[in-house]
Amino acid sequence: MDAPALCDGWTGRVVSNHTPDILRDLAGHLSDGGGAGRPRLRPAPRAADIDTLRELLDHDITHAARQAGTAHEPECRDAALERLLTALGRLDRRLAIAPYALGDELTAADVDLWVALVQLDTEHRLHLDADAAQRVSRHGQLRAYVRRLHTHPAFHTTIPEALQDDVS
């Protein structure tokens, strides 16, 4: 899977490939300035909520999915899978009442959630057993959310067409 990278345009040198830092910097410098038609990805009043969701995604989605698929001890795999399913359930319920991760507006939290769901589907789910993979894919609001974001100009070219129905 391709990883985002911030590169120096003159030298081609990678300045950063740490996604949270890149998103925070771009959101802060490009969108909060108020360009016409540009979403405010990191509005100051939502910054703490965005950071909290990012931590949940890192710990309870990405890290838990990795553990659920690769931990050697069955009890570690089972605990990680339950943590993953609990987090997916919370997000699924949240998206049942609002169109975006934090409410009615697209924010950096949606970019973070998008990346976590795509990585879950294209990378982590491949390491889960069949039952666990099936349980992960049962979250209908998350699937609808990915399909809805796929129609947004900022997202529709970021994932192959064949994957859009499969992403959790």
N, C-alpha and C positions, 0 to 999 in steps of 0.2 A: 504494500500500500504506500502511496506517496505521502510524504510528511510535509507540512508547510515549512518553508524556510524563508527567512528574511536575508536577502543577498545585497551586497554592494554592487550597484549597477555598473560601476567603472571597472572594478577588478574581478567581479564574479564571485568574490569570497563570501561564504556563508557567514553572516553576522550572528544569527540565532536560528535554532530549529526547535526551540522550546515553545510549543503551541500556546500555553497560557500567557506567556510574556508577549508573544507576537500579537495575540488577540487583544490583550489589555492595552498595549501601546497603540495599535491601529485604531481600536475603538475610541480611545481617549484623544488621539491626535486628529483623526479624520472625521469621526461622526459627531462628536459633541460640539464641533465648530458650527454646526447648523447649516450645512449645505442643503440646498433645495432638493427635496425628494430623497435625501439620504436618511436612513433610520439612525436614531441616536442609540447606538449599540450599548453604550455604558453610561446611561444617565446617572448622575451623581446620587440621586435618591435610591437607586436600585443596585449600586455597586456592592454593598454587603450581601444582598440576595444573590447576585451573580457569583460572587466568590463562594458563598455557601453551597450553591448548586454545583459549582465546579468541584468542590471538595467531595460532595456526595458522589458525583460521577467518577472521580478518580478512585475513591475508596470502594464504593458499593456497586459500581458497574465495572469499570476497567480492571481494577485489582481483583475484585471478587470473581469476575469471569475468568481471568487468568488462573486463579487458584482453583476454581471449580473444574477447569479442564486439565490442569497439570499437576496438582498436589498429589503426592504419593500416598498419603494416608486417607482412607475413605471418609473418616470423620471430618477432616479438613476440607475435602471436596464438597461434602454434604453441607457443612456450615457455610462455605463460600457460596454455594448454589442458593441456599436459602437467603443469604444477604443480598445476592443479585436479584432474586425473584421478588423480594420485599421492596427493593428500590425500584424495580421496573413497575411493580404494582402501584407504588406511590406516584410515580411519574404518569402512569396510565390514567389514574384517577384525577390527577391535576389537569391533564389534557382533556378530560371529559367536561371540565367546567370552563376552560379558557383555551383560546386557540394557540397560545404560545407558552413556553416554559414558565414564564413569570407573569402571565396575564394576557392583556389585550394587545401588547406591542412586541415586535421582534426586538430582541436584545442579544448581547453577547452570550447570554445563557443558552439561547437557541443554537448558536454556532457550536458551543461546547456540547450540547445535547446531541446535535446532529453528528458531530465527530464521534462521540461515544457510541451512538447507535450503529453507525456505519462500521466502526472498528469491531463492535460486538458481533455484527453479522458477518463481516468479511474475514475476520481474523480469529476472534475468540470462540465463536460458536462452533468452528471447525474442530476444536479440541474437546468439546463436550460429548458425552454419550448421547445416543439417540433420544432417550427419554428427557434428558436435561435440555437438549436443543429444542425439542417440541414444547416444553414448558416455557422456555424463554420466548418462543415465537407466538405465544397466546395473547399478547397484549395489543388488542385491536386499536385502541386510541393511539398508541405509539406508531403502529403501522400507518394509520391514517395521517398522522402528523408528518411522517417521513414523506408520504405521497404528496401532502399539501406543500411542504417545503420544496419538494422537487419541482413544483410549478413556479416557485419564486425565482426571478432572474439570477439572484446571487447563488442559488443552490442547484439549479437544474443541469448544469454541465459538470457537476462535481462527482456524479456517481453514474456508472454505466446503466443504461436503460434496463438491462436484464436483472439488475439487483433491486430496483426500486420496490418491487412487490415483496421481496424477501427480507428486507431490512426490518428488524424488530421495531 
